[in-house]
Amino acid sequence: MPKMKTKKSAAKRYSLTGSGKVKHKKQNLRHILTKRSPKRKRNLRAAGYVAEADAKKIRKQMLPYG
């Protein structure tokens, strides 16, 4: 059986925590930041977590060795 390939696009967007949750960076923090409040920008810095229903698919298909 050959090795399974990791989807590299997914590997750049997601990472796995020690407990197996799928972590991602939040969107809307790239440009046109002047109209966003400091509180919103500060909260967007924190990592987001994928819902468990979607996380199963990411772990199985896209990050098989993650």
PDBQT receptor file of N, H, CA, C and O in Angstrom, charges set to zero:
ATOM      1  N   MET A   1       0.839  -1.176   0.000  1.00  0.00    +0.000 N 
ATOM      2  CA  MET A   1       0.000   0.000   0.000  1.00  0.00    +0.000 C 
ATOM      3  C   MET A   1       0.891   1.248   0.000  1.00  0.00    +0.000 C 
ATOM      4  O   MET A   1       1.715   1.402   0.901  1.00  0.00    +0.000 OA
ATOM      5  N   PRO A   2       0.749   2.134  -0.977  1.00  0.00    +0.000 N 
ATOM      6  CA  PRO A   2       1.580   3.339  -0.982  1.00  0.00    +0.000 C 
ATOM      7  C   PRO A   2       1.129   4.330   0.095  1.00  0.00    +0.000 C 
ATOM      8  O   PRO A   2       0.027   4.235   0.636  1.00  0.00    +0.000 OA
ATOM      9  N   LYS A   3       2.003   5.264   0.379  1.00  0.00    +0.000 N 
ATOM     10  H   LYS A   3       2.898   5.341  -0.060  1.00  0.00    +0.000 HD
ATOM     11  CA  LYS A   3       1.662   6.296   1.348  1.00  0.00    +0.000 C 
ATOM     12  C   LYS A   3       0.538   7.176   0.807  1.00  0.00    +0.000 C 
ATOM     13  O   LYS A   3       0.407   7.372  -0.401  1.00  0.00    +0.000 OA
ATOM     14  N   MET A   4      -0.266   7.699   1.723  1.00  0.00    +0.000 N 
ATOM     15  H   MET A   4      -0.159   7.541   2.704  1.00  0.00    +0.000 HD
ATOM     16  CA  MET A   4      -1.302   8.656   1.325  1.00  0.00    +0.000 C 
ATOM     17  C   MET A   4      -0.673  10.039   1.256  1.00  0.00    +0.000 C 
ATOM     18  O   MET A   4       0.183  10.385   2.071  1.00  0.00    +0.000 OA
ATOM     19  N   LYS A   5      -1.105  10.825   0.278  1.00  0.00    +0.000 N 
ATOM     20  H   LYS A   5      -1.800  10.543  -0.384  1.00  0.00    +0.000 HD
ATOM     21  CA  LYS A   5      -0.571  12.178   0.156  1.00  0.00    +0.000 C 
ATOM     22  C   LYS A   5      -1.418  13.154   0.956  1.00  0.00    +0.000 C 
ATOM     23  O   LYS A   5      -2.647  13.079   0.960  1.00  0.00    +0.000 OA
ATOM     24  N   THR A   6      -0.736  14.069   1.633  1.00  0.00    +0.000 N 
ATOM     25  H   THR A   6       0.262  14.130   1.629  1.00  0.00    +0.000 HD
ATOM     26  CA  THR A   6      -1.405  15.149   2.339  1.00  0.00    +0.000 C 
ATOM     27  C   THR A   6      -1.808  16.214   1.335  1.00  0.00    +0.000 C 
ATOM     28  O   THR A   6      -1.030  16.544   0.440  1.00  0.00    +0.000 OA
ATOM     29  N   LYS A   7      -3.019  16.760   1.468  1.00  0.00    +0.000 N 
ATOM     30  H   LYS A   7      -3.651  16.492   2.195  1.00  0.00    +0.000 HD
ATOM     31  CA  LYS A   7      -3.424  17.902   0.645  1.00  0.00    +0.000 C 
ATOM     32  C   LYS A   7      -2.667  19.117   1.156  1.00  0.00    +0.000 C 
ATOM     33  O   LYS A   7      -2.948  19.618   2.245  1.00  0.00    +0.000 OA
ATOM     34  N   LYS A   8      -1.700  19.595   0.363  1.00  0.00    +0.000 N 
ATOM     35  H   LYS A   8      -1.472  19.189  -0.521  1.00  0.00    +0.000 HD
ATOM     36  CA  LYS A   8      -0.813  20.660   0.831  1.00  0.00    +0.000 C 
ATOM     37  C   LYS A   8      -1.552  21.967   1.056  1.00  0.00    +0.000 C 
ATOM     38  O   LYS A   8      -1.173  22.748   1.929  1.00  0.00    +0.000 OA
ATOM     39  N   SER A   9      -2.604  22.218   0.281  1.00  0.00    +0.000 N 
ATOM     40  H   SER A   9      -2.912  21.583  -0.428  1.00  0.00    +0.000 HD
ATOM     41  CA  SER A   9      -3.372  23.447   0.504  1.00  0.00    +0.000 C 
ATOM     42  C   SER A   9      -4.035  23.415   1.880  1.00  0.00    +0.000 C 
ATOM     43  O   SER A   9      -4.116  24.440   2.556  1.00  0.00    +0.000 OA
ATOM     44  N   ALA A  10      -4.506  22.243   2.291  1.00  0.00    +0.000 N 
ATOM     45  H   ALA A  10      -4.440  21.410   1.742  1.00  0.00    +0.000 HD
ATOM     46  CA  ALA A  10      -5.126  22.113   3.611  1.00  0.00    +0.000 C 
ATOM     47  C   ALA A  10      -4.080  22.195   4.712  1.00  0.00    +0.000 C 
ATOM     48  O   ALA A  10      -4.345  22.750   5.778  1.00  0.00    +0.000 OA
ATOM     49  N   ALA A  11      -2.899  21.648   4.467  1.00  0.00    +0.000 N 
ATOM     50  H   ALA A  11      -2.683  21.196   3.601  1.00  0.00    +0.000 HD
ATOM     51  CA  ALA A  11      -1.842  21.666   5.476  1.00  0.00    +0.000 C 
ATOM     52  C   ALA A  11      -1.395  23.095   5.775  1.00  0.00    +0.000 C 
ATOM     53  O   ALA A  11      -0.973  23.388   6.894  1.00  0.00    +0.000 OA
ATOM     54  N   LYS A  12      -1.484  23.980   4.793  1.00  0.00    +0.000 N 
ATOM     55  H   LYS A  12      -1.827  23.742   3.884  1.00  0.00    +0.000 HD
ATOM     56  CA  LYS A  12      -1.109  25.379   5.009  1.00  0.00    +0.000 C 
ATOM     57  C   LYS A  12      -2.200  26.149   5.743  1.00  0.00    +0.000 C 
ATOM     58  O   LYS A  12      -1.911  27.163   6.378  1.00  0.00    +0.000 OA
ATOM     59  N   ARG A  13      -3.434  25.694   5.669  1.00  0.00    +0.000 N 
ATOM     60  H   ARG A  13      -3.669  24.870   5.153  1.00  0.00    +0.000 HD
ATOM     61  CA  ARG A  13      -4.548  26.415   6.280  1.00  0.00    +0.000 C 
ATOM     62  C   ARG A  13      -4.916  25.904   7.659  1.00  0.00    +0.000 C 
ATOM     63  O   ARG A  13      -5.377  26.679   8.498  1.00  0.00    +0.000 OA
ATOM     64  N   TYR A  14      -4.726  24.622   7.915  1.00  0.00    +0.000 N 
ATOM     65  H   TYR A  14      -4.352  23.992   7.234  1.00  0.00    +0.000 HD
ATOM     66  CA  TYR A  14      -5.158  24.009   9.159  1.00  0.00    +0.000 C 
ATOM     67  C   TYR A  14      -3.986  23.371   9.875  1.00  0.00    +0.000 C 
ATOM     68  O   TYR A  14      -3.001  22.972   9.255  1.00  0.00    +0.000 OA
ATOM     69  N   SER A  15      -4.110  23.280  11.202  1.00  0.00    +0.000 N 
ATOM     70  H   SER A  15      -4.910  23.604  11.705  1.00  0.00    +0.000 HD
ATOM     71  CA  SER A  15      -3.154  22.503  11.986  1.00  0.00    +0.000 C 
ATOM     72  C   SER A  15      -3.936  21.789  13.079  1.00  0.00    +0.000 C 
ATOM     73  O   SER A  15      -5.026  22.217  13.458  1.00  0.00    +0.000 OA
ATOM     74  N   LEU A  16      -3.379  20.714  13.573  1.00  0.00    +0.000 N 
ATOM     75  H   LEU A  16      -2.494  20.366  13.265  1.00  0.00    +0.000 HD
ATOM     76  CA  LEU A  16      -4.056  19.910  14.595  1.00  0.00    +0.000 C 
ATOM     77  C   LEU A  16      -3.486  20.231  15.970  1.00  0.00    +0.000 C 
ATOM     78  O   LEU A  16      -2.280  20.416  16.129  1.00  0.00    +0.000 OA
ATOM     79  N   THR A  17      -4.366  20.294  16.953  1.00  0.00    +0.000 N 
ATOM     80  H   THR A  17      -5.346  20.144  16.823  1.00  0.00    +0.000 HD
ATOM     81  CA  THR A  17      -3.930  20.493  18.326  1.00  0.00    +0.000 C 
ATOM     82  C   THR A  17      -3.610  19.130  18.943  1.00  0.00    +0.000 C 
ATOM     83  O   THR A  17      -3.832  18.088  18.326  1.00  0.00    +0.000 OA
ATOM     84  N   GLY A  18      -3.092  19.155  20.151  1.00  0.00    +0.000 N 
ATOM     85  H   GLY A  18      -2.911  20.002  20.652  1.00  0.00    +0.000 HD
ATOM     86  CA  GLY A  18      -2.760  17.918  20.826  1.00  0.00    +0.000 C 
ATOM     87  C   GLY A  18      -3.966  17.043  21.095  1.00  0.00    +0.000 C 
ATOM     88  O   GLY A  18      -3.862  15.817  21.102  1.00  0.00    +0.000 OA
ATOM     89  N   SER A  19      -5.116  17.674  21.318  1.00  0.00    +0.000 N 
ATOM     90  H   SER A  19      -5.201  18.670  21.312  1.00  0.00    +0.000 HD
ATOM     91  CA  SER A  19      -6.329  16.901  21.598  1.00  0.00    +0.000 C 
ATOM     92  C   SER A  19      -7.057  16.480  20.331  1.00  0.00    +0.000 C 
ATOM     93  O   SER A  19      -8.081  15.799  20.404  1.00  0.00    +0.000 OA
ATOM     94  N   GLY A  20      -6.536  16.879  19.157  1.00  0.00    +0.000 N 
ATOM     95  H   GLY A  20      -5.705  17.432  19.098  1.00  0.00    +0.000 HD
ATOM     96  CA  GLY A  20      -7.127  16.443  17.897  1.00  0.00    +0.000 C 
ATOM     97  C   GLY A  20      -8.073  17.434  17.259  1.00  0.00    +0.000 C 
ATOM     98  O   GLY A  20      -8.673  17.134  16.227  1.00  0.00    +0.000 OA
ATOM     99  N   LYS A  21      -8.223  18.621  17.852  1.00  0.00    +0.000 N 
ATOM    100  H   LYS A  21      -7.736  18.865  18.691  1.00  0.00    +0.000 HD
ATOM    101  CA  LYS A  21      -9.063  19.640  17.228  1.00  0.00    +0.000 C 
ATOM    102  C   LYS A  21      -8.336  20.229  16.019  1.00  0.00    +0.000 C 
ATOM    103  O   LYS A  21      -7.108  20.199  15.949  1.00  0.00    +0.000 OA
ATOM    104  N   VAL A  22      -9.104  20.761  15.074  1.00  0.00    +0.000 N 
ATOM    105  H   VAL A  22     -10.102  20.785  15.131  1.00  0.00    +0.000 HD
ATOM    106  CA  VAL A  22      -8.532  21.373  13.880  1.00  0.00    +0.000 C 
ATOM    107  C   VAL A  22      -8.575  22.886  14.058  1.00  0.00    +0.000 C 
ATOM    108  O   VAL A  22      -9.641  23.475  14.236  1.00  0.00    +0.000 OA
ATOM    109  N   LYS A  23      -7.390  23.508  14.008  1.00  0.00    +0.000 N 
ATOM    110  H   LYS A  23      -6.523  23.029  13.864  1.00  0.00    +0.000 HD
ATOM    111  CA  LYS A  23      -7.241  24.932  14.269  1.00  0.00    +0.000 C 
ATOM    112  C   LYS A  23      -7.023  25.662  12.955  1.00  0.00    +0.000 C 
ATOM    113  O   LYS A  23      -6.385  25.126  12.049  1.00  0.00    +0.000 OA
ATOM    114  N   HIS A  24      -7.543  26.879  12.835  1.00  0.00    +0.000 N 
ATOM    115  H   HIS A  24      -8.062  27.315  13.571  1.00  0.00    +0.000 HD
ATOM    116  CA  HIS A  24      -7.342  27.678  11.628  1.00  0.00    +0.000 C 
ATOM    117  C   HIS A  24      -7.217  29.150  12.004  1.00  0.00    +0.000 C 
ATOM    118  O   HIS A  24      -7.587  29.554  13.106  1.00  0.00    +0.000 OA
ATOM    119  N   LYS A  25      -6.693  29.945  11.074  1.00  0.00    +0.000 N 
ATOM    120  H   LYS A  25      -6.392  29.617  10.178  1.00  0.00    +0.000 HD
ATOM    121  CA  LYS A  25      -6.616  31.388  11.287  1.00  0.00    +0.000 C 
ATOM    122  C   LYS A  25      -7.911  32.011  10.802  1.00  0.00    +0.000 C 
ATOM    123  O   LYS A  25      -8.460  31.603   9.778  1.00  0.00    +0.000 OA
ATOM    124  N   LYS A  26      -8.399  33.006  11.542  1.00  0.00    +0.000 N 
ATOM    125  H   LYS A  26      -7.953  33.337  12.373  1.00  0.00    +0.000 HD
ATOM    126  CA  LYS A  26      -9.654  33.656  11.174  1.00  0.00    +0.000 C 
ATOM    127  C   LYS A  26      -9.465  34.568   9.969  1.00  0.00    +0.000 C 
ATOM    128  O   LYS A  26      -8.372  35.080   9.727  1.00  0.00    +0.000 OA
ATOM    129  N   GLN A  27     -10.536  34.760   9.226  1.00  0.00    +0.000 N 
ATOM    130  H   GLN A  27     -11.424  34.343   9.423  1.00  0.00    +0.000 HD
ATOM    131  CA  GLN A  27     -10.482  35.595   8.032  1.00  0.00    +0.000 C 
ATOM    132  C   GLN A  27     -10.757  37.058   8.379  1.00  0.00    +0.000 C 
ATOM    133  O   GLN A  27     -11.018  37.385   9.536  1.00  0.00    +0.000 OA
ATOM    134  N   ASN A  28     -10.697  37.932   7.380  1.00  0.00    +0.000 N 
ATOM    135  H   ASN A  28     -10.484  37.666   6.440  1.00  0.00    +0.000 HD
ATOM    136  CA  ASN A  28     -10.992  39.370   7.479  1.00  0.00    +0.000 C 
ATOM    137  C   ASN A  28      -9.933  40.170   8.213  1.00  0.00    +0.000 C 
ATOM    138  O   ASN A  28     -10.263  41.141   8.895  1.00  0.00    +0.000 OA
ATOM    139  N   LEU A  29      -8.664  39.788   8.093  1.00  0.00    +0.000 N 
ATOM    140  H   LEU A  29      -8.396  39.000   7.540  1.00  0.00    +0.000 HD
ATOM    141  CA  LEU A  29      -7.599  40.555   8.746  1.00  0.00    +0.000 C 
ATOM    142  C   LEU A  29      -6.457  40.819   7.760  1.00  0.00    +0.000 C 
ATOM    143  O   LEU A  29      -5.292  40.837   8.158  1.00  0.00    +0.000 OA
ATOM    144  N   ARG A  30      -6.776  41.021   6.493  1.00  0.00    +0.000 N 
ATOM    145  H   ARG A  30      -7.722  41.006   6.170  1.00  0.00    +0.000 HD
ATOM    146  CA  ARG A  30      -5.742  41.196   5.478  1.00  0.00    +0.000 C 
ATOM    147  C   ARG A  30      -5.614  42.622   4.974  1.00  0.00    +0.000 C 
ATOM    148  O   ARG A  30      -4.504  43.148   4.906  1.00  0.00    +0.000 OA
ATOM    149  N   HIS A  31      -6.708  43.254   4.622  1.00  0.00    +0.000 N 
ATOM    150  H   HIS A  31      -7.610  42.826   4.677  1.00  0.00    +0.000 HD
ATOM    151  CA  HIS A  31      -6.645  44.619   4.101  1.00  0.00    +0.000 C 
ATOM    152  C   HIS A  31      -7.943  45.339   4.408  1.00  0.00    +0.000 C 
ATOM    153  O   HIS A  31      -8.912  44.723   4.854  1.00  0.00    +0.000 OA
ATOM    154  N   ILE A  32      -7.965  46.655   4.168  1.00  0.00    +0.000 N 
ATOM    155  H   ILE A  32      -7.179  47.155   3.806  1.00  0.00    +0.000 HD
ATOM    156  CA  ILE A  32      -9.091  47.525   4.514  1.00  0.00    +0.000 C 
ATOM    157  C   ILE A  32      -9.421  47.366   6.005  1.00  0.00    +0.000 C 
ATOM    158  O   ILE A  32     -10.553  47.057   6.376  1.00  0.00    +0.000 OA
ATOM    159  N   LEU A  33      -8.419  47.582   6.836  1.00  0.00    +0.000 N 
ATOM    160  H   LEU A  33      -7.499  47.833   6.535  1.00  0.00    +0.000 HD
ATOM    161  CA  LEU A  33      -8.590  47.387   8.271  1.00  0.00    +0.000 C 
ATOM    162  C   LEU A  33      -9.033  48.660   8.981  1.00  0.00    +0.000 C 
ATOM    163  O   LEU A  33      -9.378  48.618  10.161  1.00  0.00    +0.000 OA
ATOM    164  N   THR A  34      -9.028  49.803   8.271  1.00  0.00    +0.000 N 
ATOM    165  H   THR A  34      -8.747  49.837   7.312  1.00  0.00    +0.000 HD
ATOM    166  CA  THR A  34      -9.346  51.072   8.936  1.00  0.00    +0.000 C 
ATOM    167  C   THR A  34     -10.796  51.138   9.383  1.00  0.00    +0.000 C 
ATOM    168  O   THR A  34     -11.100  51.802  10.374  1.00  0.00    +0.000 OA
ATOM    169  N   LYS A  35     -11.688  50.476   8.686  1.00  0.00    +0.000 N 
ATOM    170  H   LYS A  35     -11.442  49.936   7.881  1.00  0.00    +0.000 HD
ATOM    171  CA  LYS A  35     -13.099  50.533   9.048  1.00  0.00    +0.000 C 
ATOM    172  C   LYS A  35     -13.463  49.559  10.164  1.00  0.00    +0.000 C 
ATOM    173  O   LYS A  35     -14.585  49.606  10.669  1.00  0.00    +0.000 OA
ATOM    174  N   ARG A  36     -12.557  48.691  10.555  1.00  0.00    +0.000 N 
ATOM    175  H   ARG A  36     -11.645  48.653  10.145  1.00  0.00    +0.000 HD
ATOM    176  CA  ARG A  36     -12.852  47.708  11.597  1.00  0.00    +0.000 C 
ATOM    177  C   ARG A  36     -12.391  48.226  12.955  1.00  0.00    +0.000 C 
ATOM    178  O   ARG A  36     -11.351  48.877  13.066  1.00  0.00    +0.000 OA
ATOM    179  N   SER A  37     -13.159  47.935  13.957  1.00  0.00    +0.000 N 
ATOM    180  H   SER A  37     -14.003  47.407  13.867  1.00  0.00    +0.000 HD
ATOM    181  CA  SER A  37     -12.840  48.432  15.294  1.00  0.00    +0.000 C 
ATOM    182  C   SER A  37     -11.633  47.680  15.857  1.00  0.00    +0.000 C 
ATOM    183  O   SER A  37     -11.375  46.539  15.472  1.00  0.00    +0.000 OA
ATOM    184  N   PRO A  38     -10.897  48.319  16.766  1.00  0.00    +0.000 N 
ATOM    185  CA  PRO A  38      -9.754  47.639  17.387  1.00  0.00    +0.000 C 
ATOM    186  C   PRO A  38     -10.149  46.354  18.105  1.00  0.00    +0.000 C 
ATOM    187  O   PRO A  38      -9.395  45.381  18.105  1.00  0.00    +0.000 OA
ATOM    188  N   LYS A  39     -11.329  46.350  18.714  1.00  0.00    +0.000 N 
ATOM    189  H   LYS A  39     -11.942  47.140  18.713  1.00  0.00    +0.000 HD
ATOM    190  CA  LYS A  39     -11.788  45.141  19.410  1.00  0.00    +0.000 C 
ATOM    191  C   LYS A  39     -11.987  43.990  18.441  1.00  0.00    +0.000 C 
ATOM    192  O   LYS A  39     -11.618  42.853  18.733  1.00  0.00    +0.000 OA
ATOM    193  N   ARG A  40     -12.576  44.287  17.281  1.00  0.00    +0.000 N 
ATOM    194  H   ARG A  40     -12.876  45.211  17.043  1.00  0.00    +0.000 HD
ATOM    195  CA  ARG A  40     -12.807  43.233  16.288  1.00  0.00    +0.000 C 
ATOM    196  C   ARG A  40     -11.488  42.706  15.753  1.00  0.00    +0.000 C 
ATOM    197  O   ARG A  40     -11.314  41.496  15.602  1.00  0.00    +0.000 OA
ATOM    198  N   LYS A  41     -10.549  43.614  15.463  1.00  0.00    +0.000 N 
ATOM    199  H   LYS A  41     -10.690  44.596  15.585  1.00  0.00    +0.000 HD
ATOM    200  CA  LYS A  41      -9.250  43.179  14.936  1.00  0.00    +0.000 C 
ATOM    201  C   LYS A  41      -8.492  42.355  15.972  1.00  0.00    +0.000 C 
ATOM    202  O   LYS A  41      -7.812  41.390  15.623  1.00  0.00    +0.000 OA
ATOM    203  N   ARG A  42      -8.605  42.728  17.230  1.00  0.00    +0.000 N 
ATOM    204  H   ARG A  42      -9.158  43.512  17.513  1.00  0.00    +0.000 HD
ATOM    205  CA  ARG A  42      -7.927  41.990  18.292  1.00  0.00    +0.000 C 
ATOM    206  C   ARG A  42      -8.505  40.584  18.426  1.00  0.00    +0.000 C 
ATOM    207  O   ARG A  42      -7.765  39.620  18.624  1.00  0.00    +0.000 OA
ATOM    208  N   ASN A  43      -9.832  40.471  18.316  1.00  0.00    +0.000 N 
ATOM    209  H   ASN A  43     -10.433  41.254  18.154  1.00  0.00    +0.000 HD
ATOM    210  CA  ASN A  43     -10.466  39.159  18.422  1.00  0.00    +0.000 C 
ATOM    211  C   ASN A  43     -10.190  38.282  17.212  1.00  0.00    +0.000 C 
ATOM    212  O   ASN A  43     -10.225  37.056  17.318  1.00  0.00    +0.000 OA
ATOM    213  N   LEU A  44      -9.916  38.889  16.067  1.00  0.00    +0.000 N 
ATOM    214  H   LEU A  44      -9.888  39.885  15.981  1.00  0.00    +0.000 HD
ATOM    215  CA  LEU A  44      -9.611  38.104  14.867  1.00  0.00    +0.000 C 
ATOM    216  C   LEU A  44      -8.211  37.493  14.921  1.00  0.00    +0.000 C 
ATOM    217  O   LEU A  44      -7.912  36.565  14.170  1.00  0.00    +0.000 OA
ATOM    218  N   ARG A  45      -7.351  38.008  15.807  1.00  0.00    +0.000 N 
ATOM    219  H   ARG A  45      -7.594  38.762  16.417  1.00  0.00    +0.000 HD
ATOM    220  CA  ARG A  45      -6.004  37.442  15.922  1.00  0.00    +0.000 C 
ATOM    221  C   ARG A  45      -6.016  36.044  16.530  1.00  0.00    +0.000 C 
ATOM    222  O   ARG A  45      -5.150  35.223  16.228  1.00  0.00    +0.000 OA
ATOM    223  N   ALA A  46      -6.984  35.779  17.373  1.00  0.00    +0.000 N 
ATOM    224  H   ALA A  46      -7.688  36.446  17.618  1.00  0.00    +0.000 HD
ATOM    225  CA  ALA A  46      -7.038  34.483  18.050  1.00  0.00    +0.000 C 
ATOM    226  C   ALA A  46      -7.375  33.381  17.061  1.00  0.00    +0.000 C 
ATOM    227  O   ALA A  46      -8.041  33.622  16.054  1.00  0.00    +0.000 OA
ATOM    228  N   ALA A  47      -6.920  32.192  17.346  1.00  0.00    +0.000 N 
ATOM    229  H   ALA A  47      -6.379  31.996  18.164  1.00  0.00    +0.000 HD
ATOM    230  CA  ALA A  47      -7.180  31.049  16.464  1.00  0.00    +0.000 C 
ATOM    231  C   ALA A  47      -8.644  30.652  16.528  1.00  0.00    +0.000 C 
ATOM    232  O   ALA A  47      -9.296  30.797  17.562  1.00  0.00    +0.000 OA
ATOM    233  N   GLY A  48      -9.147  30.153  15.420  1.00  0.00    +0.000 N 
ATOM    234  H   GLY A  48      -8.618  30.035  14.580  1.00  0.00    +0.000 HD
ATOM    235  CA  GLY A  48     -10.490  29.607  15.383  1.00  0.00    +0.000 C 
ATOM    236  C   GLY A  48     -10.418  28.092  15.293  1.00  0.00    +0.000 C 
ATOM    237  O   GLY A  48      -9.389  27.539  14.906  1.00  0.00    +0.000 OA
ATOM    238  N   TYR A  49     -11.496  27.426  15.644  1.00  0.00    +0.000 N 
ATOM    239  H   TYR A  49     -12.332  27.876  15.958  1.00  0.00    +0.000 HD
ATOM    240  CA  TYR A  49     -11.537  25.971  15.600  1.00  0.00    +0.000 C 
ATOM    241  C   TYR A  49     -12.667  25.524  14.683  1.00  0.00    +0.000 C 
ATOM    242  O   TYR A  49     -13.751  26.106  14.680  1.00  0.00    +0.000 OA
ATOM    243  N   VAL A  50     -12.396  24.489  13.911  1.00  0.00    +0.000 N 
ATOM    244  H   VAL A  50     -11.515  24.016  13.913  1.00  0.00    +0.000 HD
ATOM    245  CA  VAL A  50     -13.372  23.969  12.961  1.00  0.00    +0.000 C 
ATOM    246  C   VAL A  50     -14.400  23.141  13.722  1.00  0.00    +0.000 C 
ATOM    247  O   VAL A  50     -14.055  22.455  14.685  1.00  0.00    +0.000 OA
ATOM    248  N   ALA A  51     -15.655  23.200  13.300  1.00  0.00    +0.000 N 
ATOM    249  H   ALA A  51     -15.935  23.756  12.518  1.00  0.00    +0.000 HD
ATOM    250  CA  ALA A  51     -16.709  22.398  13.921  1.00  0.00    +0.000 C 
ATOM    251  C   ALA A  51     -16.369  20.912  13.772  1.00  0.00    +0.000 C 
ATOM    252  O   ALA A  51     -15.752  20.501  12.789  1.00  0.00    +0.000 OA
ATOM    253  N   GLU A  52     -16.772  20.133  14.739  1.00  0.00    +0.000 N 
ATOM    254  H   GLU A  52     -17.274  20.467  15.537  1.00  0.00    +0.000 HD
ATOM    255  CA  GLU A  52     -16.364  18.717  14.780  1.00  0.00    +0.000 C 
ATOM    256  C   GLU A  52     -16.860  17.935  13.566  1.00  0.00    +0.000 C 
ATOM    257  O   GLU A  52     -16.178  17.022  13.102  1.00  0.00    +0.000 OA
ATOM    258  N   ALA A  53     -18.033  18.280  13.047  1.00  0.00    +0.000 N 
ATOM    259  H   ALA A  53     -18.588  19.022  13.423  1.00  0.00    +0.000 HD
ATOM    260  CA  ALA A  53     -18.551  17.577  11.867  1.00  0.00    +0.000 C 
ATOM    261  C   ALA A  53     -17.640  17.789  10.664  1.00  0.00    +0.000 C 
ATOM    262  O   ALA A  53     -17.402  16.860   9.893  1.00  0.00    +0.000 OA
ATOM    263  N   ASP A  54     -17.128  19.008  10.500  1.00  0.00    +0.000 N 
ATOM    264  H   ASP A  54     -17.321  19.763  11.127  1.00  0.00    +0.000 HD
ATOM    265  CA  ASP A  54     -16.222  19.297   9.392  1.00  0.00    +0.000 C 
ATOM    266  C   ASP A  54     -14.804  18.819   9.694  1.00  0.00    +0.000 C 
ATOM    267  O   ASP A  54     -14.064  18.449   8.782  1.00  0.00    +0.000 OA
ATOM    268  N   ALA A  55     -14.428  18.826  10.965  1.00  0.00    +0.000 N 
ATOM    269  H   ALA A  55     -15.029  19.126  11.705  1.00  0.00    +0.000 HD
ATOM    270  CA  ALA A  55     -13.071  18.441  11.345  1.00  0.00    +0.000 C 
ATOM    271  C   ALA A  55     -12.788  16.980  11.016  1.00  0.00    +0.000 C 
ATOM    272  O   ALA A  55     -11.661  16.635  10.661  1.00  0.00    +0.000 OA
ATOM    273  N   LYS A  56     -13.789  16.125  11.130  1.00  0.00    +0.000 N 
ATOM    274  H   LYS A  56     -14.704  16.406  11.418  1.00  0.00    +0.000 HD
ATOM    275  CA  LYS A  56     -13.589  14.712  10.811  1.00  0.00    +0.000 C 
ATOM    276  C   LYS A  56     -13.154  14.545   9.358  1.00  0.00    +0.000 C 
ATOM    277  O   LYS A  56     -12.248  13.765   9.063  1.00  0.00    +0.000 OA
ATOM    278  N   LYS A  57     -13.796  15.275   8.459  1.00  0.00    +0.000 N 
ATOM    279  H   LYS A  57     -14.532  15.908   8.700  1.00  0.00    +0.000 HD
ATOM    280  CA  LYS A  57     -13.471  15.177   7.037  1.00  0.00    +0.000 C 
ATOM    281  C   LYS A  57     -12.069  15.712   6.771  1.00  0.00    +0.000 C 
ATOM    282  O   LYS A  57     -11.324  15.123   5.987  1.00  0.00    +0.000 OA
ATOM    283  N   ILE A  58     -11.703  16.813   7.408  1.00  0.00    +0.000 N 
ATOM    284  H   ILE A  58     -12.308  17.291   8.045  1.00  0.00    +0.000 HD
ATOM    285  CA  ILE A  58     -10.376  17.396   7.206  1.00  0.00    +0.000 C 
ATOM    286  C   ILE A  58      -9.294  16.442   7.702  1.00  0.00    +0.000 C 
ATOM    287  O   ILE A  58      -8.289  16.228   7.024  1.00  0.00    +0.000 OA
ATOM    288  N   ARG A  59      -9.506  15.870   8.893  1.00  0.00    +0.000 N 
ATOM    289  H   ARG A  59     -10.322  16.045   9.443  1.00  0.00    +0.000 HD
ATOM    290  CA  ARG A  59      -8.506  14.952   9.445  1.00  0.00    +0.000 C 
ATOM    291  C   ARG A  59      -8.344  13.703   8.589  1.00  0.00    +0.000 C 
ATOM    292  O   ARG A  59      -7.225  13.233   8.385  1.00  0.00    +0.000 OA
ATOM    293  N   LYS A  60      -9.442  13.165   8.093  1.00  0.00    +0.000 N 
ATOM    294  H   LYS A  60     -10.351  13.546   8.259  1.00  0.00    +0.000 HD
ATOM    295  CA  LYS A  60      -9.400  11.897   7.370  1.00  0.00    +0.000 C 
ATOM    296  C   LYS A  60      -8.890  12.054   5.941  1.00  0.00    +0.000 C 
ATOM    297  O   LYS A  60      -8.009  11.308   5.513  1.00  0.00    +0.000 OA
ATOM    298  N   GLN A  61      -9.440  13.019   5.198  1.00  0.00    +0.000 N 
ATOM    299  H   GLN A  61     -10.156  13.625   5.545  1.00  0.00    +0.000 HD
ATOM    300  CA  GLN A  61      -9.130  13.131   3.781  1.00  0.00    +0.000 C 
ATOM    301  C   GLN A  61      -7.948  14.025   3.474  1.00  0.00    +0.000 C 
ATOM    302  O   GLN A  61      -7.147  13.711   2.594  1.00  0.00    +0.000 OA
ATOM    303  N   MET A  62      -7.825  15.147   4.194  1.00  0.00    +0.000 N 
ATOM    304  H   MET A  62      -8.476  15.402   4.909  1.00  0.00    +0.000 HD
ATOM    305  CA  MET A  62      -6.831  16.129   3.804  1.00  0.00    +0.000 C 
ATOM    306  C   MET A  62      -5.549  16.059   4.607  1.00  0.00    +0.000 C 
ATOM    307  O   MET A  62      -4.475  16.355   4.083  1.00  0.00    +0.000 OA
ATOM    308  N   LEU A  63      -5.641  15.672   5.868  1.00  0.00    +0.000 N 
ATOM    309  H   LEU A  63      -6.513  15.431   6.294  1.00  0.00    +0.000 HD
ATOM    310  CA  LEU A  63      -4.453  15.582   6.725  1.00  0.00    +0.000 C 
ATOM    311  C   LEU A  63      -4.344  14.171   7.293  1.00  0.00    +0.000 C 
ATOM    312  O   LEU A  63      -4.464  13.995   8.505  1.00  0.00    +0.000 OA
ATOM    313  N   PRO A  64      -4.122  13.163   6.454  1.00  0.00    +0.000 N 
ATOM    314  CA  PRO A  64      -4.174  11.786   6.945  1.00  0.00    +0.000 C 
ATOM    315  C   PRO A  64      -3.115  11.453   7.987  1.00  0.00    +0.000 C 
ATOM    316  O   PRO A  64      -3.332  10.578   8.825  1.00  0.00    +0.000 OA
ATOM    317  N   TYR A  65      -1.971  12.136   7.951  1.00  0.00    +0.000 N 
ATOM    318  H   TYR A  65      -1.794  12.847   7.270  1.00  0.00    +0.000 HD
ATOM    319  CA  TYR A  65      -0.900  11.853   8.924  1.00  0.00    +0.000 C 
ATOM    320  C   TYR A  65      -0.744  12.973   9.927  1.00  0.00    +0.000 C 
ATOM    321  O   TYR A  65       0.237  12.998  10.670  1.00  0.00    +0.000 OA
ATOM    322  N   GLY A  66      -1.685  13.898   9.968  1.00  0.00    +0.000 N 
ATOM    323  H   GLY A  66      -2.482  13.877   9.364  1.00  0.00    +0.000 HD
ATOM    324  CA  GLY A  66      -1.568  15.073  10.828  1.00  0.00    +0.000 C 
ATOM    325  C   GLY A  66      -1.719  14.782  12.286  1.00  0.00    +0.000 C 
ATOM    326  O   GLY A  66      -1.640  15.695  13.109  1.00  0.00    +0.000 OA
TER     327      GLY A  66
